[in-house]
Amino acid sequence: MDNERNLMTTTEAARYLGVKPSYLYKMMMRRAIPYYKPGGKLCFFAKEDLDVWLKRVRVKSQDEIDSEATRYLAGREKNK
């Protein structure tokens, strides 16, 4: 990866995401992942965009779910 331009090729991006290049191409065709296509042919990816994409759907831990449930039930008790 060229740190000066801070963009990755498709192969580098696939390696960074831990997926096969063919899967990355599929996501690109579905427009499920952001990328840049400056010359109309080669595609590039910004690390920041890939990091945001990786973090887009966070699954809560059981402790977080339990805490939310406790707060919700405590709030309902106050309203009674």
C-alpha positions in Angstrom: 0.0 0.0 0.0 1.3 3.4 -0.9 1.1 5.4 2.3 1.4 8.7 0.5 -1.8 8.3 -1.5 -3.4 6.2 1.2 -5.3 4.1 -1.3 -5.3 0.4 -1.8 -5.7 -1.7 -4.9 -8.5 -4.3 -5.1 -6.0 -7.1 -4.1 -4.7 -5.1 -1.2 -8.2 -4.2 0.0 -9.3 -7.8 -0.2 -6.3 -8.9 1.8 -7.0 -6.1 4.4 -10.7 -7.1 4.7 -9.9 -10.8 4.9 -12.0 -11.7 1.8 -11.2 -13.1 -1.6 -10.8 -10.6 -4.4 -13.8 -12.3 -6.2 -16.0 -11.6 -3.2 -14.8 -8.0 -3.1 -15.7 -7.6 -6.8 -19.1 -9.0 -6.1 -19.6 -6.4 -3.3 -18.4 -3.7 -5.7 -20.9 -4.7 -8.4 -23.7 -4.6 -5.8 -22.4 -1.2 -4.6 -22.2 -2.6 -1.1 -18.8 -1.2 -0.4 -17.3 2.3 -1.3 -14.5 2.6 -3.8 -12.9 5.1 -6.1 -12.5 4.7 -9.9 -10.6 7.8 -11.0 -9.6 6.7 -14.5 -12.7 4.8 -15.2 -10.9 1.4 -15.1 -8.8 0.7 -12.0 -10.5 0.7 -8.6 -9.0 1.9 -5.4 -10.1 1.8 -1.7 -9.4 4.2 1.1 -8.5 2.5 4.4 -10.8 4.8 6.3 -13.8 3.8 4.1 -13.0 0.1 4.6 -12.7 0.6 8.4 -16.1 2.4 8.5 -17.6 -0.4 6.4 -16.2 -3.1 8.7 -17.7 -1.4 11.7 -21.1 -0.6 10.2 -23.0 -3.4 12.0 -22.0 -4.0 15.5 -23.4 -6.9 17.5 -23.9 -6.1 21.1 -22.5 -8.4 23.8 -24.8 -10.2 26.2 -23.7 -7.9 29.0 -24.8 -4.9 27.0 -28.2 -6.5 26.2 -28.7 -7.3 29.8 -27.8 -3.8 30.9 -30.3 -2.3 28.4 -33.0 -4.7 29.5 -32.4 -3.8 33.2 -32.6 0.0 32.4 -35.7 -0.5 30.3 -37.5 -2.5 33.1 -36.4 0.0 35.8 -37.9 2.8 33.6 -41.2 1.0 33.2 -41.4 0.4 37.0 -41.0 4.2 37.6 -43.9 4.9 35.2 -46.3 2.7 37.0 
